[in-house]
Every structure is written in C-alpha cells, then in structure tokens.
Amino acid sequence: MALSRRTLLGLAAAVPVSAALTACGGSSGPGKSTGATYWYLNGQPQEGVRSGAVKAFNKAHPDTQIKDTTFQNDAYKTKIKTAIGAGEAPTIIWGWGGGTLRAYAEAGQVEDLTSWFGEHDALKKSLFPSSFGAATVDGKIYAMPCETVQPIILYYNRKVFDQVGAKPPESWDDIMALVPKFKNKGIAPFSLGGQSRWTNMMWLEFLFDRIGGSEVFQAAIEGEKNAWSHPDAIKALTKLQELVEAGGFVKGFSSITADSNADQALLYTGRAAMMLHGAWSYGIQQADGGDFVSSGSLGYMTFPPVEGGKGDLSDTVGNPAQYLSISSKASAEEKKVAKEYFAKGVLQEEEVKQWIGNGSVPIKLGTEKLLAASDNAEFLQFTYDIASKAKVFVQSWDQALSPTAAETLLDNIVKLFQLSISPKEFATNLNAVTNA
Amino acid sequence: MSAVTGPAQRRRPRSALPWLATPALVLFVGFAVVPLIGVFALSFTTWDGIGSIRATGLTSWRKVLTDPGLPHALWVTFLVMAVSWAVQTPLSILLGTFLAGRQRYRAVLGVVYLIPLMLSSAAIALAYKALLDPNFGLGAGLDIQALSRDWLGRPGLAFGVVIFVVSWQFIPFHSLIYQGGVQQIPKSLYEAAQLDGAGRVRQFFSITLPQLKYTIITSSTLMVVGSLTFFDLIFILTEGGPGDATRVLALDMYKRGFQASLMGPASVIAVILVLVGLGLALLLRRLGGRDAGASQLEGA
C-alpha cells in the first residue's frame, strides 16, 4: 500500500492522542507540596496498626502531615520497584530490608541514616539490636527497623503426639525416628506448603545453621567462592533429602501453597503432626483452627540440634523486623518530616500495644510487662525470648540475597525437595549466582 | 493484495477509509508497536528495574541463549501447544458438528457447553486447584481413590492437568467456531451424497471435514498462537512447577523479569516469543493460502 498524504495526516493526528494516552499514566506520582508520602501494605490487622500510627503522628504534628497509601503485598513488590526505578518513589519506603534494600542503596535511591542514628542513640538502643543487620549495607544504615519480629518456629499438634504416644523431638535423630511412627498411623510427620518455595527454604536455613553454624550461609551471602560446597552445607542438603526420602513431608507437598493456608490446616486438623513456619502462623491457627490454640493443643519449640553440629542453639532465622527507608529523591523538607516520623511516630506506646494485641512481638525492648499481660502471653514471651536472646538472627535467605540470586535459590530448593538434583548440583548452581 | 484490485475499484473516489482505521492504528501503535520497540531495545541492556539502564550489547542474549532453561521452556511451550491442539481440535470439530444440528436439545446443550467460556482463566485455575488439592480436594473429600492423586505435584500429571484445564476452557469457544462453519456448508452437498448412498460417517469425512478446512486453519491459528501466551492459568495452577515441569516461555519471562529482576534477559525472551508467534501465524496462513478455490461455501 502506497502512503498517501491522507494516511500521513492520519498518522500526524494520531500522535497527540497517543501522547495524551501516555500522559495519563504519569499523574499518579506523589505530590511535592506538603509533608511526606508513605506507602505500605494493606490487609488487616496489620494495616490498621500502620494507619493508626500515621494518624496519631499527623494529629500531634498538624504542620507536618504524612500522606499514606496502601497496597496489596504482591502488587506492592512490583509497584515499589517500578516507582523507585522511575524516580516516583514515596518519601517513606516500607520494605523487608536485606538484598532488596542493598539494591536500592547501591543505586543511590535511599538515604544513608547512619549519622542520623548517631544523633538518636537512645532511639537506636530502644530497638532489638538484631533488627539492624538487615538494615545495614556495607557498614551503613539505610533503613529504620520497625513493626514486629517474626522468627521461624517448629509447631506441633499435641493431640496427635498424645494419640501416637510420642514426644516432641529433641534432636535431628529424634525427628527421623518420629517419621515412621506417624506414617504408620496415617499421619504426615510434617506439613509443608511446598509450592510457595520459601516454605521449603526455612528447613535449609535451620539445617545449615545447626550443622555448620551461622558462618556457612554468611560466607555464601558475602559471595565467598564455592561457599555452597562447604562440607557442612552439603551435609545439611543431604540430611534434608534423607528426610524427603523417608516420607517426612505430607504427600503432595509440591502442590500445596502457603497463601491458601492449606499447610496450616493440615496441622490443626491433625493430618500432620508438625510444621516449621513463621511466628505469624500462630495468629492464623488461632483464627482458623477453632479451639485448637485456646485448648492448648498447639505446641511450639525451637528447631532442635543436629548431632555433631556446630550451630548455637539460640540462633534463629526469620524476619528480624520490617523496614522504613527514606527516598533520596525526596525534597529536604519531605526528608525532615520522614525523620521526625521515625523519631516520634514509629513504635509509640499505642502502636506497641496494638501489635501485641494481634499476637506479635514488636521490636521494641522492655515490653515484657505488656507481653505478660496479653491473652497470648506464653507464646509472645517465647517469641520475645528467641528474638532478644538469639546470638545470630539470620534473615530469611530470599530477603537477604539479591532478588536475582534469591530466584535461583528458590528454584533450586524446589528441585532439591523433589530429589531431581543432588546436593552437589544444588551447590554448583548456587555458587554460580552468589559468587558472580 | 493490490494485484487483484479491479479497475472498478481503482476508479472509486478516495473515501475516508484511512480515517476510519485511525483509532485502531493509534491503539496498535501505542500499545503494540511502541512497547515492542522498547522491549527490543531493552534486550540489549542490563537493568534490574531500579538502578540505571546500562547498554551491554549482546550480554543478555548470550546469557539467555546459553541457559539450559530456555530450550526447556521452549520445549514445554511446544508440548503444550501441540498436545492441547491435538486434544482440542478433534473434540471441537465433533462437538461443533453435533451442535450444528437444528434439534432443540442441541441448542440447549450448546448453551451449557458455553459456560466455561464465560469464566475468567484465574477463576478456572483457582477452582481446579482447589478441586485437585491432594489433602482437601475432591478426591480426599469424597474419598475417591482414583481422584486422590498428587495431581499438581508430579511433573507428568501436572502437565496433563494443565492440558486438561486449557482444553476444558477453550473447547467451547472452538466448538462455536466449528458450529458456525458446519452450518455454512451447503445442504445440497449432503443431499447429493445421500443420493449416492453415502452414510453419516462417509459424509462427515468426505464433506464436512474438507469443507471445514478454513475453519480448521482459523481455529488452529487461534489455538497455536494463543497457547504461546498461556500465563494466568498456569501461573495460578502450578506456578510453572513442580520444579520447572510446566514452565512455559511466558512464565519464564515473567519470572526472570519481575521475580529475579533481570529485565534484559526477560526482554530477550519476550522478543523470542514475538518471533515464534509471528512465524507460526505466517506458517499457518501459508498452509491455508495455497488453493483458495477449494471451499464451496455458498457466497464464498
């Protein structure tokens, strides 16, 4: 078809329209006029606590307002990355710290808060010391830890244990010995939402630590050559596959997702005897499990030691805290408001009370009395002790690593659990990304 | 195409036709061509989606082309395409021919068959995922041994489930196309065949099937090109798993781009997807274009 003058005219007319179309997409950026902007996750009960803290701050500081916007978890992960990449980030960036924060820091997108924390030493000392690890990149602090601590805990169903006449495991050998006991009664030894991938990862986090100590993963994250091939790493991977081969995990675990809470349901319905899961699982079982928690049927303990292992038993893994960073692209005034919020708005008395009411432990030190007065006092005290006494609090691997390495890790973990790769192949695949 | 334009058409005064195409053209350029150019450009860069975009030449291409994940994803995509075509086409033709009959009960059944077409892929995937749950699904709930398998947890089974659900969703649509096609076949052909003593089966293979040639090509093009972009269904059903047993190209692209923050390699896969899609569409057009006079549809 030959181009006529008319078609050219038509094309020319088309350009302003498409320009207008693209212009529509750009109007959602944060306003630059007053106060600071703050994006965080929605979903109750956490959303209410977050927005409550912002409201209280705005009320107490009528001149410096914070405008908050909420997002769904998965949507937020993509949205915040794109927004930061496009220079449209909010003043206050909510996140998980670790590898993602490192990516922001290395791209110069978030403020260095080291000197600010130097000036606010009392504030720094009022928070769990273990929460600062994931906020620190190359010795500099890029985020303020906030909200709650979420260690990984070994849950078990007391009713099922009584029924079989077994005792909670005190070592890895106990775990292996328990497997046939439960299997013979038609009960899965461990529940696992394997399709979610990070659920499988929690097993490796503990096995690495209990067998080789926290140094093994630390070396991997620091990019040391062949860190994943360390003999203790191979031993941990082998032990894990032994448990899979013995039928330790519920049948069909590869197609169970954690999002649907089917893994939790297996535990409280008594189809599985034990489950390794985050501290947030307590609240879910309380809400969904009928009288499972209130009748005292839910047992919990720390991950047992592995015979001959070097890891310290106080070591734990999980989410040390959630994190707030300040966008480096924000104006000086916006940054000032954000810092004011960090100092006088985050984890104030009311917010702390609300977190505890939800069955979680805020990362503020000295809340023992409040925890003890709660309905869930026993569990809260247990979580608090793990978090505050942990010699090393390893951040969840997928958060600690860069997004690229995390994806390779999760992919290979699934294959490891399916026995489709050997521990050595796992190590080789992982060495290739963390030592890049 | 301009070769067949007759003199009568050439003399017709230039109408406002190009103007009528403008809205479509704007949408096509704005939402297809421009992003396509963007993706092509991005495939020669390294970008994590946050920092600055660095032009790195062929690095991303080399990375993707040497990655064993690519041939695997291509193979899975091809398998999904071929198997789902082989399952859907015969069933759709039979159903379409059946529904083309004028009987009232067939019209009622036709409406029932359309139900899957009205559901979104996400809803279908969620429903099947719940039904096939190894512990709380249909098999476990009704205690039917044959149904309580680890449907989505074993590579072969999971692949079969994906094909089944895809077919369940799309067979109604293709049946509809074939129904229309069969109804356009001139009655006179069947009458003539009947006079010659041809039975139903013979009529089907000697008249219906050959007359449906163009319908088959249209429907196959939709199936084949459509299967390249299966994403939502597989993402919710298996997330590409177990392992990478159902990780098709589109899913691989998403995982690399948005989960692993590798926009360069993800763009490379996007370009490959476009090329494969275009190639297949062209191939299918060619297959159909050879002997344009073969169909005897009335009015064609």
Interface residues (C-beta under 8 A of the other chain):
Chain A: M1 S4 R6 T7 G10 L11 A13 A14 V17 S18 L21 T22 T78 K81 T82 I84 G85 A103 Y104 E106 A107 Q109 G194 Q195 V250 K251 G252 F253 S254 S255 I256 A262 A265 L266 R271 S402 P403 T404 A406 E407 T408 D411 V414 K415 Q418 S420
Chain B: S2 R14 P18 W19 A21 T22 L25 V26 V29 G30 V34 D48 G49 I50 G51 S52 L132 D133 P134 N135 F136 D150 W151 L152 G153 R154 A158 T238 E239 G241 P242 G243 D244 K255 R256 F258 Q259 A260 S261 L262
